[in-house]
Amino acid sequence: MMTWSVNWDAVASCNTTANQFAQNFQNIFGSTTAVNPLTVTSNFIHIYPNPVAQLLYINSGTSIDKNAIACIYNSTGKIVLCQTVNSAQQSIDVSALPAGIYIVQLNGSNIKFAKE
């Protein structure tokens, strides 16, 4: 398991860019970057498999907003992939992404997953 923390005393003395980066990182990734190899659920949105090799499946028990955008962020907070999601069940091809920890953001939910 890998964990991280932000030393806010040190960040406060950094330039604006470093401070903004630390705040964005904490907003996206929360308090840990550990990923369990289980289906992840957030606000009725399920993603699987986790970890994923090729296709990441998104399943929502409630309807997803019409033409919602699912964005995937890497561990530095950079958007690496965005795709329109039109249905309660859809897949996203993540095979081109390098192995690592990612966040998929959809309908206000941030869900962590691992790419193997």
ROFILO-621784 format. One record per residue (C-alpha): x, y, z. Coordinates in steps of 0.25 Angstrom, whole numbers, padded with zeros to 4 digits. Layout:
REM ROFILO-621784
   east  north     up
      X      Y      Z
...
END
This chain:
REM ROFILO-621784
   east  north     up
   0000   0000   0000
   0005   0014  -0003
   0001   0026   0004
   0004   0041   0003
   0002   0054   0011
   0004   0069   0008
   0012   0077   0018
   0003   0089   0018
   0013   0098   0026
   0023   0096   0014
   0013   0098   0003
   0009   0111   0009
   0023   0116   0007
   0023   0111  -0007
   0020   0119  -0020
   0006   0120  -0025
   0008   0109  -0035
   0013   0099  -0024
   0002   0103  -0015
  -0009   0101  -0025
  -0003   0087  -0030
  -0003   0082  -0015
  -0018   0087  -0013
  -0022   0081  -0027
  -0015   0068  -0023
  -0022   0067  -0010
  -0036   0070  -0016
  -0034   0059  -0026
  -0028   0048  -0018
  -0033   0050  -0004
  -0025   0045   0007
  -0019   0032   0001
  -0015   0026  -0012
  -0017   0012  -0008
  -0026   0004  -0017
  -0032  -0009  -0013
  -0035  -0020  -0024
  -0050  -0019  -0023
  -0062  -0012  -0030
  -0062   0002  -0026
  -0075   0009  -0023
  -0077   0024  -0022
  -0091   0031  -0022
  -0097   0019  -0029
  -0086   0019  -0040
  -0078   0006  -0041
  -0065   0004  -0048
  -0059  -0010  -0051
  -0050  -0017  -0052
  -0040  -0011  -0043
  -0029  -0012  -0046
  -0032  -0011  -0061
  -0024  -0015  -0073
  -0032  -0011  -0085
  -0047  -0007  -0083
  -0052   0000  -0071
  -0067  -0002  -0069
  -0076   0009  -0063
  -0089   0004  -0058
  -0099   0013  -0051
  -0112   0009  -0044
  -0117   0023  -0047
  -0117   0029  -0061
  -0105   0037  -0064
  -0107   0051  -0069
  -0109   0052  -0084
  -0096   0054  -0091
  -0088   0054  -0077
  -0073   0055  -0079
  -0064   0044  -0071
  -0050   0050  -0070
  -0038   0041  -0065
  -0027   0048  -0057
  -0013   0043  -0055
  -0006   0043  -0042
  -0001   0058  -0045
  -0015   0063  -0047
  -0014   0064  -0062
  -0026   0060  -0071
  -0021   0048  -0079
  -0034   0044  -0085
  -0049   0049  -0086
  -0061   0042  -0092
  -0075   0045  -0094
  -0084   0035  -0086
  -0098   0034  -0091
  -0104   0022  -0084
  -0104   0015  -0070
  -0094   0004  -0075
  -0082   0008  -0083
  -0068   0004  -0085
  -0055   0013  -0087
  -0043   0008  -0094
  -0031   0011  -0085
  -0021   0001  -0092
  -0013   0012  -0096
  -0010   0018  -0082
   0002   0014  -0075
   0001   0006  -0062
  -0002   0014  -0050
  -0013   0020  -0041
  -0024   0028  -0048
  -0036   0036  -0044
  -0049   0035  -0053
  -0058   0047  -0050
  -0073   0046  -0054
  -0085   0053  -0049
  -0078   0059  -0038
  -0072   0046  -0033
  -0057   0044  -0032
  -0053   0029  -0033
  -0039   0023  -0032
  -0035   0011  -0040
  -0022   0005  -0044
  -0017   0002  -0058
  -0008  -0010  -0059
END
